[in-house]
Amino acid sequence: MNTTLSLLETFEDDLRHGFLNRSLDSGKSYLILAPRSVMRKSLNTILAQIALVGAVQVLDGGNLFDFYTIARILRARTFQLEETLAHIQIARAFTCYQVCTALAQTPSSPVPLVIMDMLATFYDENVALPERQSLLQKSIREVQRLSSQAPVLISTSAIPGDETSKLVVRLKEACSQVWQLETIPDPLAQMALL
């Protein structure tokens, strides 16, 4: 089921009210497709929200994890900052090979998994497209294995191009639910004078 959310405020309001915590089920994988600028703020808010409830595993494929933002959000919501931050287990991946390996080495557990900007490393043109597609397929199988025990929340951004759009389409097809966030241009923005 694809849901297009054109208003970022609606999504962030849901985050503030714990909507995602109540609606993410084991046995399912969820995809947030959004521009990187939107993802950075939203994902760190999601991680803080989940950490308030319990443990969360993070695989950061796009260097979006921001410890200081998460700490600032948590500091405003709990007096047990260090204990809550300890709920977050983070791993970083810098290549599509590392994403695939990290997912394969992650044991199934009831702890939710958040994969930040999963496809960022799969956009590397130094790796042949068939190889990237194969690694993505293996990664998707690992996500399905991991989601049998706990919800898996994946984020990614789409970049223009025929090759990369195939990767996004494959990931969208594999997920139980897709949230597509879009930025809306400000209609009142004044054009600059010469």
PyMOL commands that set and color helices and strands:
alter all, ss='L'
color gray80, all
select helices_A, chain A and resi 8-16+19-23+36-53+67-75+81-85+96-105+118-123+129-147+162-174
alter helices_A, ss='H'
color red, helices_A
select strands_A, chain A and resi 2-5+29-33+56-60+88-92+113-116+152-156+177-181
alter strands_A, ss='S'
color yellow, strands_A
deselect
rebuild
show_as cartoon
